[in-house]
Amino acid sequence: MLRDAGLTRTGLAVDRIVDIVEEVVAIEVGAPPVAGVCGRAVIEREITELLDVPWLLRNAPTAWAGQESPP
């Protein structure tokens, strides 16, 4: 995924996809809020954080400033 905002281009890539599942989930949006995370859900009995991709793409240059590589 790539975002082009004038002079800044930001990309989002993954190393690997672990699994693809079809499951009805209840998304929990609660405190404390975590930047870049829009909620949490239990998927296949594991707590999973759901990424807020638009937020990550908008804020990537500042969210990871000073780090050698993104987390």
Contacts in CASP RR format, 6 or more apart in sequence:
PFRMAT RR
TARGET T0000
AUTHOR 0000-0000-0000
METHOD contacts of the structure
MODEL  1
MLRDAGLTRTGLAVDRIVDIVEEVVAIEVGAPPVAGVCGRAVIEREITEL
LDVPWLLRNAPTAWAGQESPP
1 11 0 8 1.000
1 12 0 8 1.000
1 13 0 8 1.000
1 53 0 8 1.000
1 57 0 8 1.000
2 9 0 8 1.000
2 10 0 8 1.000
2 11 0 8 1.000
2 12 0 8 1.000
3 9 0 8 1.000
3 10 0 8 1.000
3 11 0 8 1.000
3 57 0 8 1.000
3 58 0 8 1.000
8 61 0 8 1.000
10 57 0 8 1.000
10 60 0 8 1.000
10 61 0 8 1.000
11 57 0 8 1.000
11 60 0 8 1.000
12 53 0 8 1.000
12 56 0 8 1.000
12 57 0 8 1.000
12 60 0 8 1.000
19 44 0 8 1.000
21 43 0 8 1.000
21 44 0 8 1.000
23 43 0 8 1.000
23 44 0 8 1.000
25 41 0 8 1.000
25 42 0 8 1.000
25 43 0 8 1.000
26 41 0 8 1.000
26 42 0 8 1.000
27 38 0 8 1.000
27 39 0 8 1.000
27 40 0 8 1.000
27 41 0 8 1.000
27 50 0 8 1.000
28 39 0 8 1.000
28 40 0 8 1.000
28 41 0 8 1.000
29 38 0 8 1.000
29 39 0 8 1.000
30 39 0 8 1.000
30 40 0 8 1.000
34 49 0 8 1.000
35 55 0 8 1.000
35 59 0 8 1.000
35 63 0 8 1.000
36 51 0 8 1.000
36 52 0 8 1.000
36 55 0 8 1.000
36 56 0 8 1.000
36 59 0 8 1.000
36 63 0 8 1.000
37 49 0 8 1.000
37 50 0 8 1.000
37 51 0 8 1.000
37 52 0 8 1.000
38 50 0 8 1.000
38 51 0 8 1.000
38 52 0 8 1.000
38 55 0 8 1.000
39 49 0 8 1.000
39 50 0 8 1.000
39 52 0 8 1.000
40 47 0 8 1.000
40 48 0 8 1.000
40 49 0 8 1.000
40 50 0 8 1.000
41 47 0 8 1.000
41 48 0 8 1.000
41 50 0 8 1.000
42 48 0 8 1.000
56 63 0 8 1.000
60 70 0 8 1.000
63 70 0 8 1.000
64 70 0 8 1.000
64 71 0 8 1.000
END
